[in-house]
Amino acid sequence: MKKISDDLTVDTAKNFWKFKLYYMRIKTWTINCLIFLVFVAWKGPTGLRCLFGIKPFEYDMDVNYLTGVV
């Protein structure tokens, strides 16, 4: 029997096939976590683009500070 994950294949008829499966999982989870962390570091609410970007912060609502009406 073979376990297939996209383009990765593990042949379960061979010895120590679980080690290869664990390696595949660790590899894919590591890549996914790194991509997520880079994405958050760049585009997150306190990311580099937000902190050091050249686009000024603009809002599209006016608030009357006396009455609180938006």
PLY file of the C-alpha trace (Angstrom):
ply
format ascii 1.0
element vertex 70
property float x
property float y
property float z
element edge 69
property int vertex1
property int vertex2
end_header
0.00 0.00 0.00
1.18 3.53 -0.71
0.37 6.71 1.13
0.30 9.66 -1.26
0.34 13.33 -0.32
0.33 15.53 -3.45
3.69 14.70 -5.05
5.18 12.79 -2.07
4.79 9.02 -1.87
5.56 6.55 0.93
5.66 2.83 0.19
4.32 1.05 3.29
5.64 -2.33 2.14
9.23 -1.31 2.96
10.83 -1.31 6.39
10.84 1.89 8.44
8.22 3.53 6.24
6.87 5.52 9.21
10.16 7.39 9.53
9.81 8.62 5.95
6.21 9.58 6.68
7.29 11.53 9.79
10.01 13.23 7.73
7.43 14.26 5.12
5.12 15.66 7.80
7.87 17.60 9.56
9.10 18.99 6.24
5.67 20.15 5.07
4.66 21.56 8.48
7.96 23.44 8.74
7.54 24.96 5.30
3.91 25.91 6.05
4.88 27.52 9.37
7.74 29.48 7.82
5.51 30.78 5.04
2.86 31.78 7.60
5.42 33.54 9.80
6.90 35.44 6.85
3.41 36.45 5.74
2.49 37.68 9.23
5.82 39.49 9.61
5.23 41.30 6.31
1.47 41.93 6.15
0.26 41.46 9.72
-1.25 44.23 11.84
2.18 45.10 13.24
4.12 43.84 10.22
7.05 45.49 8.52
4.89 46.90 5.74
2.62 48.56 8.32
5.43 49.94 10.46
7.84 51.10 7.77
5.63 51.52 4.71
5.55 54.83 2.85
1.77 54.87 2.44
0.28 57.17 5.11
-2.56 56.01 7.31
-5.84 57.45 6.10
-9.35 56.97 7.37
-12.58 57.61 5.52
-14.87 58.58 8.40
-15.38 61.89 10.14
-16.25 61.88 13.83
-17.86 64.79 15.60
-15.96 64.81 18.91
-18.69 66.72 20.70
-21.57 64.39 19.89
-19.77 61.21 18.83
-21.68 60.97 15.57
-19.81 59.20 12.77
0 1
1 2
2 3
3 4
4 5
5 6
6 7
7 8
8 9
9 10
10 11
11 12
12 13
13 14
14 15
15 16
16 17
17 18
18 19
19 20
20 21
21 22
22 23
23 24
24 25
25 26
26 27
27 28
28 29
29 30
30 31
31 32
32 33
33 34
34 35
35 36
36 37
37 38
38 39
39 40
40 41
41 42
42 43
43 44
44 45
45 46
46 47
47 48
48 49
49 50
50 51
51 52
52 53
53 54
54 55
55 56
56 57
57 58
58 59
59 60
60 61
61 62
62 63
63 64
64 65
65 66
66 67
67 68
68 69
